[in-house]
Amino acid sequence: MKVKNVLKSLVVVGLLTSGAYANESGNLIKPSPKVESMIKKFNLEVVDYNYAKAKVANGTHNGAKAIFVDARPSKMFKVGTIPSSINIPDTDYEKYVGQLKDTPKNKEILVFCGGWNCGKSPKVANMLKKDGFTNVKLYQAGEPEWAKRNYQEVDLVVAQAAQVNNSAVLIDARPYKMFLTETIAGSVSIPDTEVEKLKGRFPVHQNEKIIVFCGGFKCVKSHNVAKKLISMGYRDVNVFAGGLPEWKKAGLSTTKSAAKVDAKKVSNKPTMSKNGAKLGVDEGSINGEWLHSLIKEDKVPAFVQIVDVTDPSEFKNGHIKGAINIPAEKLSAKELFEKLPKGKTVVFNCTAGGRSIEAWTKLKDAKLDISEVFYFDANVDCKGNSCKIEVNEALGI
């Protein structure tokens, strides 16, 4: 058995040098030709999950052993990212890279995005190298692999939506005395030092969404509880790293304050487009469940045109039935707008939602008429016209 394992390791090492990489199950996979060529062209080292996990260390923003850079759009970063990460979207590099202005040029930086076929991370990694950073690596398996195996960090907007909608269990990991003094309304107290004693308070169902918080970005207690939950088999564990300080800074109610929680439900917000498409809660989004059900039943109305904004090679491998391909990334807002079918309700889609959001945002920022242009916020994995679709949770932003 040991000999077999050694031989397997040698095979893996040999293949890693020729463009194959091990995924979370230890199986060898290859990135898309585009991503593979970028990795080679930019001379980037690819690290695996265990390497990334070791660098996350205790999970806090000041405790990680490397700087993690999430190259996905801001909304996706807020929904869930690797603990301690900062956000530098590839499309807004100059706007966000200032976060690293005081960082030593030899500091280790791990860049990631939406998985093996996502080109955002190698692009940002190359930009960082051009800016003089000398120790830049890729965790190319990125957020999808991390989310399957570990807990994520979420933004204030996610924690607030969970409280308003009662869609997650909120856990305060601080000492009970501090919990009694003030906490987020609706949370339960499970101090990190008393997890074994109080583990009966955890949800019965291990698929339940859990959000743990404590005293802010430097507080390790929430991360300690999250790691314990992961070890117990819970599958949707998240840390709201900003914690109670960030919650109060935003003016949201606590058990001590008299303020009312903003439900973020605007009564006069339209629910349908003029053409009759059902709109999502988040600005610019189509109602994901509505569109998904129509796709499954092969009943997408004639007035809706799904526009796949991925590369032609990705589109060729698989796409939603009836979609057309307009690779949006390299087009200006005007060029993209001119290519859109007229008189239709246009819905952008991609593989994980990021490029769809970016395409819509590009048109919005250019102040073009997007009254019938929306994006589909979903993970879409197609082989031919057979698609596995997972709609992402709306946040009301």
Sequence and secondary structure as in RCSB ss.txt:
>XXXX:A:sequence
MKVKNVLKSLVVVGLLTSGAYANESGNLIKPSPKVESMIKKFNLEVVDYNYAKAKVANGTHNGAKAIFVDARPSK
MFKVGTIPSSINIPDTDYEKYVGQLKDTPKNKEILVFCGGWNCGKSPKVANMLKKDGFTNVKLYQAGEPEWAKRN
YQEVDLVVAQAAQVNNSAVLIDARPYKMFLTETIAGSVSIPDTEVEKLKGRFPVHQNEKIIVFCGGFKCVKSHNV
AKKLISMGYRDVNVFAGGLPEWKKAGLSTTKSAAKVDAKKVSNKPTMSKNGAKLGVDEGSINGEWLHSLIKEDKV
PAFVQIVDVTDPSEFKNGHIKGAINIPAEKLSAKELFEKLPKGKTVVFNCTAGGRSIEAWTKLKDAKLDISEVFY
FDANVDCKGNSCKIEVNEALGI
>XXXX:A:secstr
 HHHHHHHHHHHHHHHTTT EE TTS EE   HHHHHHHHHTT EE  HHHHHHHHTT STTT SSEEEE S HH
HHHH B TT EE  GGGHHHHGGGGTTS TTS EEEE SSTT  HHHHHHHHHHHTT   EEE TTHHHHHHHHS
 EEE HHHHHHHHHHT SEEEE S HHHHHH   TT EE  GGGHHHHGGGS SSTTS EEEE SSTT  HHHHH
HHHHHHTT SSEEEETTHHHHHHHTT   SS          TTS SB TTS BB SSTTBB HHHHHHHHHTT  
 TTEEEEE S HHHHHHB  TT EE   TTS HHHHHHHS TTSEEEEE SSSHHHHHHHHHHHHTT   TTEEE
  EEEEEEBTEEEEEE      
